[in-house]
Amino acid sequence: MRLTHFGHACVLVEVGTRQIMIDPGEWSSGFEGVRDLGGILITHKHHDHLDVGALRQLVRDNPDASVIVDAQSAELLPDLGVTVTVARPGLTFDVGGVTVEAVGGQHAVVHAEIPLLRNIGYVLAGGAFYHPGDSFFVPPESVDVLGLPTGGPWLKVSEAVDFLRIVAPRVAVPIHELSQRRPEVHYRMFSELAKSSTRVHIPESGIRTEL
């Protein structure tokens, strides 16, 4: 499996010859020129995960890509130009031969006075990669490579460490970072506190990596 991180929550996952992009949002960049996508997945409607204008261009550039989104994101995409498939927890999709399982269903709590959003995590190829969106939902299957949320108004680093330990992937790739000045503070904690079986790989934005 190969992975390219385009900053914040956006990743491009390559399973065999199939490419699947997850969460091309407004705080990510460099994904705009990607072609030959088999699928585009959106975890939830927050702008850092869904840039509607960028998604429209991706669809134009990748007309054969399946577009799979949560129900609230689907409401923002009535005229995308392609059929949008709504993901709900428990559903499984075939994206060019790659199995995509929808899990979770709810965004993590930011504050009791802020309404919760729908949030779909995606498990690819039976656990080869897991993107939880903005949640710490633990899927039932084992996970080989985990996209590990690193920073945000809905999480504490101790919660991210606990999530990392519970999922116990072979490789954890920090994503959803907020601090561009000293993100290594979080990265060091992940490396020091992860289980010994987990390797933490710090991605370089836009660089394709074999995992």
N, C-alpha and C positions, 0 to 999 in steps of 0.2 A: 504494500500500500504506500502511496505517495501523498504528501500533504503540503499545501502552500497556504500560509497565513497572510491575509491581506490587511492585517491590523484589526484590532478590536475583536468583533465576533465573527468576521467573515473568513471562511476557510474553503479551499478547493480540495476535494478528496478524489483521488484517482484509485479506483479498484480495477485492476486489470487494465483494459483499454477504455473504461468508462469514467467520465468526469462528472462529479456532482458538486455544485456550489451551495453553501449554506450561509444564509444571513448577510447578503450584500447590503450593508446599511450606510448611513451618512458619515459615520466615523471611520470607515474603511476606504482604502483606495488601492488602485493598481489592478483591480479585477475587471475593469471595464473592457479590456481588449480580449478577454478569454473567449475562445470559440470551441465548437464541438462539445458543448455541454449536453449531457444526457438528462440532467435534472437540476432544478433550482428549488431549494427548500427554505422556507421561512418559519422560524420558531414562534415569533409573535410580532405585534404591530408597532412596537417602539421604533422610533426613527433610526436608532443606532443598529437596528437589525433589519429594517426594511426601508430602503430608499426607493420610493415608488418610481421616480423618474429613471433611476439607474436600472431598476428591474425592467421597465419598459424597453430600454435600449438592449439589455441582455436578451430579452425575448426576441427582439428584432434580429439580433445577431445570431441567435441560437433557436431558430424556429421549431426545431424538433425536440427541444428540451421539455420535459414534464415539469409543471409548476405545482408544487405541493405546499400548502400554507395552512395555518390555523384559521378557525372560523372568523375571528375578528379581523385578521389581515385580509381575508377574502372580501370583506365588505368594502375595503378600500380599493379593490381591483375589479370593478364591474366591467370595465372596457379595456382590459389588458390586451385583447386581441387573440388570446388563446384560452383554451379550457383550463380553469384553475380547479385543482382537486383539493378538497378540504380534508385535512388530516384530523383524526380524533384518536385518543388513546386506544391502543389495541388493534388499530388497523395496520395492515401490512401492504406495501406497494412494491411493484416490480419496476425498477428504473433501468431499462436496458439490460436486464439480467442481474442487476444488483438489488438485493432485498433491502427495503427501507421500512423499519418498524417505527410507528409513532408511539411515544410513551409520555408519561407525566400528565400534563393537562393544565397545570396551574402555575402562574408566575409566582416566584418567591415574594413574601411579604416585604414591602418597603416601609410601610407604616400602617397602623390600624385604620387611619382616616383616609387612606388612598385605596380606591377600589382595586381588587385583583383583576388581572388580565388572564386570558387564556395563554398558555405557553406549551408548545409541543417540543419535546426532545426527539431526536432522531438517532436510531441505532442502525448503522449500515452494515450490510453483509454479515449478519449474525453476530455482531459484536466487534467487527474489525475496527470501527470508529464510532464514538458516541459524542454527539453535541447536545448538551442539556438545555441550551438557551439560557434563560435567566431562572434557573432552578437548580436544586440539588437532588433531583429525583434520581433514585438508584434503580436502574433497570434490572430485570430478573436474570438476564444472561451475563456471562462474564464479558469484560470489555478489554480489548487489546490496547487500543489507543484512545485516550480520553482528552477531549477539549475541556480544559479545566478553567472555569471562571475565576478571575483573579481580583477584580476590583469592581465596585459598583455600590450604589446607595442601598442595595438590598442584601449585602453580604458583609460578613466579618472574615478576616483571613483565617481565624480559627475554625470557622465553619467550612471554609474551602479545604483546609487541611483534613478535617474529619471526613468530608465527602471523598477526598482523594484516598484516604485510608480504607474507607468502606468499599469503594469501587475497586481499588487495588489493581489498576491497569498495569500492563507491561511498560507502557510509555504514557506519560502525562505531558500534554502540550498546553502551557498557559495561554489562555485567550481572554477576551473581555477585560483587557487591562485599561485602567484609567490614567494612572500616573505615568507620564512619559519621562519624568525626571529621575525617579529612583525606583523603578519597578523591581529591581533586583532584590529589594528588601523582602518582597513577597516570594520571589523566586527562590531565594535562599531558604526561607522557611519551608517551602514545599520540598526542596531537595533534602533538607535535614530531617524533616518529620515524616516523610513518606515511608511506606514499608520498604524493606530492603529489596524486594522483588520489583519495585517500580523505579524506572529511570525518568527523570524530568528533563525534557528536551526544550530548550528555549528557542523559539522560532525566530528567524530573521525575516522581516516582512518581505513578501514577494518572492522568497527563495523556495524552490521546490525541494522537498526533502524526502528521502526514502526512509520509511519507518517500519 
